[in-house]
């Protein structure tokens, strides 16, 4: 898997770019507070997804359970939920209009669906590998 062909990463990059454009239109008092938090949250999500993808490649190569991958995905999911909260806050403070809110929320929802599907797959793989280890350990004395 190449990171440049990675759908979730491409969607997150588009989300980051759109968020940056939207935040540039915030009123001056919020430009350096909420805007900076949103941009930071977007960057954190991107970092964690890249870490998860790289970690998954290494864990699969060495045939280890995808425990570290699952941890990075979980952290990215938490940050994505925080981004949702920040976008709702932007709308509640009337920094963005309803149309902007809907399109931004739709992009976040789409990324969340892709992230959730990946997390579900990793959880299934971890459960399967741990089940296999438990089965192979049965019947041994040591």
Secondary structure, DSSP 8 states (H G I E B T S, - for coil): --GGG-HHHHHHHHHHHHHHHHHHTS-HHHHTTHHHHHHHHHHHHHHHHHHHHHHHHHHHHTT--SHHHHHHHHHHHHHHHHHHHHHHHHHHTTSS-HHHHHHHHHHHHHHHHHHHHHHHHHHHHHHHHHHHHHHHHTT---
